[in-house]
């Protein structure tokens, strides 16, 4: 039981640190203390996010245990392929240079210029990468350690997505509030999605408000 508690705490600590580093207050504090570091902030943030995944993942993998639930192959493999394919396909709607922080670093400018883009997947869920990650996580065989990880990561993504959206509401105003009302956060829901024309209209409104 203590090992599972440690795994859960490790993931929640990761989530708390990740959200703290992403907050506007933290970025503003860094800008005041180390202004020359600002262009590299997003790049360093993403690199640190990857490195800090190692401890909770290592803890999870160190507890093999007996599976509590085994998905049949005809569920787990198609789900994994769908999640990975959806992630790769969605990349075309992201400016990866801006997202990773490489563009900010190269132009010596810490400002982020990512626009409000409603991709085909964003028409059905507001955070498609989170949704695909949860699909991949919950459709694998789950022992006690992986179940703890799945629960902790799900909790973090539910809370973290809300914290992230505070910034998006501040940036895009009423258009993003309407988007939140029309489209679910993580799980697709019948009747709650946008048509291509509705998505285009919201994007235009967000750009005017932003």
C-alpha positions in Angstrom: 0.0 0.0 0.0 2.9 2.4 0.8 4.3 1.9 -2.7 1.0 2.8 -4.3 0.7 5.9 -2.1 4.2 6.9 -3.2 3.2 6.5 -6.8 0.1 8.6 -6.4 2.0 11.3 -4.6 4.7 11.3 -7.2 2.2 11.9 -10.0 0.4 14.6 -8.1 3.7 16.3 -7.3 4.5 16.2 -11.0 1.2 17.7 -11.8 1.4 20.5 -9.2 4.9 21.5 -10.4 3.9 21.3 -14.0 0.9 23.6 -13.4 2.9 26.0 -11.2 5.6 26.4 -13.9 2.9 27.0 -16.6 1.2 29.7 -14.6 1.4 33.3 -15.6 2.5 34.4 -12.1 5.5 32.1 -12.3 6.5 33.3 -15.8 6.2 36.9 -14.6 8.3 36.2 -11.6 11.0 34.6 -13.8 10.8 37.6 -16.2 11.5 40.0 -13.3 14.4 38.0 -11.8 16.0 36.7 -15.0 14.8 38.6 -18.0 17.4 37.1 -20.3 16.1 33.6 -19.6 12.5 34.5 -20.8 13.1 33.5 -24.5 14.2 30.0 -23.4 11.4 29.6 -20.8 9.0 27.5 -22.9 11.8 25.3 -24.2 13.1 24.7 -20.7 9.6 24.1 -19.4 8.9 21.4 -22.0 12.3 19.7 -21.5 11.8 19.7 -17.7 8.3 18.3 -18.1 9.8 15.3 -20.0 12.6 14.7 -17.5 10.3 14.9 -14.5 8.2 12.1 -16.0 11.0 9.7 -15.2 10.6 9.3 -11.4 6.8 8.6 -11.4 7.1 6.3 -14.4 10.0 4.5 -12.8 8.0 4.0 -9.6 5.1 2.6 -11.6 7.2 0.2 -13.6 9.0 -1.0 -10.4 5.7 -2.5 -9.2 4.8 -5.1 -11.8 2.2 -7.0 -9.7 -0.7 -9.1 -10.9 -3.1 -7.5 -13.4 -6.4 -6.4 -11.9 -7.9 -6.0 -15.4 -6.9 -7.4 -18.7 -8.4 -5.9 -21.9 -8.9 -8.2 -24.8 -6.4 -7.7 -27.6 -9.2 -6.5 -30.0 -9.8 -3.6 -27.6 -6.3 -2.6 -26.4 -4.5 -2.7 -29.8 -7.1 -0.7 -31.8 -7.3 1.8 -28.9 -3.5 2.3 -28.9 -3.4 2.6 -32.7 -6.3 5.1 -32.6 -4.7 7.2 -29.9 -1.2 7.4 -31.6 -2.7 8.0 -35.0 -5.0 10.7 -33.6 -2.0 12.4 -32.0 0.1 12.3 -35.1 -2.7 13.4 -37.4 -3.5 16.4 -35.1 0.0 17.7 -35.3 -0.8 19.5 -38.6 -3.0 22.0 -36.7 -0.2 22.9 -34.2 2.8 25.2 -34.7 5.2 22.8 -33.1 8.1 25.3 -33.2 6.0 27.7 -31.1 4.5 24.9 -29.0 7.9 23.5 -28.1 9.5 26.9 -27.5 12.1 26.7 -30.3 10.7 29.7 -32.2 10.7 31.9 -29.1 14.3 30.9 -28.3 15.5 31.6 -31.9 13.8 35.0 -32.1 14.9 36.0 -28.6 11.3 36.7 -27.7 9.5 35.1 -24.8 6.0 36.1 -26.1 3.8 33.2 -27.3 1.9 33.7 -30.5 -0.2 30.6 -30.7 -3.6 31.4 -32.0 -7.0 29.9 -31.1 -7.3 27.0 -33.5 -10.3 24.6 -33.5 -9.0 21.5 -35.3 -11.4 18.7 -36.2 -10.6 16.9 -32.9 -11.1 20.2 -31.0 -14.6 20.3 -32.4 -15.5 17.3 -30.2 -13.2 17.8 -27.1 -11.4 20.9 -25.9 -8.2 19.0 -25.0 -7.8 16.2 -27.6 -4.2 15.3 -26.6 -5.4 14.8 -23.0 -8.3 12.7 -24.3 -6.0 10.5 -26.5 -3.6 10.1 -23.6 -6.4 8.9 -21.3 -7.6 6.5 -24.0 -4.0 5.0 -24.2 -3.7 4.9 -20.5 -7.0 3.3 -19.6 -7.1 0.6 -22.3 -3.8 -1.1 -21.2 -3.7 -3.9 -18.8 -3.9 -2.5 -15.3 -2.2 -3.8 -12.2 -2.4 -1.9 -8.9 0.5 0.4 -9.8 -0.9 1.3 -13.3 -4.4 1.8 -11.9 -3.0 4.2 -9.3 -1.1 6.0 -12.1 -4.3 6.1 -14.3 -6.3 7.6 -11.5 -3.7 10.2 -10.5 -3.1 11.3 -14.1 -6.8 11.5 -14.8 -7.3 13.7 -11.7 -4.4 15.9 -12.8 -5.6 16.4 -16.3 -9.1 17.2 -15.1 -7.8 19.9 -12.7 -4.9 21.0 -14.9 -7.1 21.6 -18.0 -9.3 23.9 -15.9 -6.3 25.9 -14.7 -5.1 26.1 -18.3 -8.5 27.4 -19.5 -8.4 30.3 -17.0 -5.6 31.7 -19.2 -7.5 31.0 -22.4 -10.6 32.7 -21.1 -8.5 35.7 -20.2 -6.9 35.8 -23.6 -9.9 35.0 -25.8 -12.8 36.2 -23.7 -16.4 35.4 -24.5 -15.6 33.3 -27.5 -13.7 30.8 -25.4 -16.5 30.8 -22.8 -18.9 29.9 -25.5 -16.5 27.2 -26.7 -16.4 25.7 -23.2 -20.2 25.7 -23.1 -20.6 24.0 -26.5 -17.8 21.4 -26.3 -16.9 19.0 -23.5 -13.4 19.1 -22.0 -12.1 15.5 -22.2 -14.9 13.0 -23.1 -16.9 13.4 -26.4 -20.6 13.6 -25.7 -23.5 13.2 -28.2 -24.9 16.5 -29.4 -22.1 18.6 -27.9 -19.8 19.4 -30.8 -19.2 22.1 -33.4 -19.8 22.1 -37.1 -16.9 23.3 -39.3 -18.7 26.6 -39.8 -19.4 27.1 -36.1 -15.7 26.4 -35.3 -14.6 28.9 -37.9 -17.0 31.6 -36.5 -15.7 31.0 -33.0 -12.1 31.2 -34.1 -12.7 34.5 -35.8 -14.5 35.9 -32.7 -11.6 34.7 -30.5 -9.1 36.5 -32.7 -11.1 39.7 -32.5 -11.4 39.5 -28.7 -7.7 38.5 -28.3 
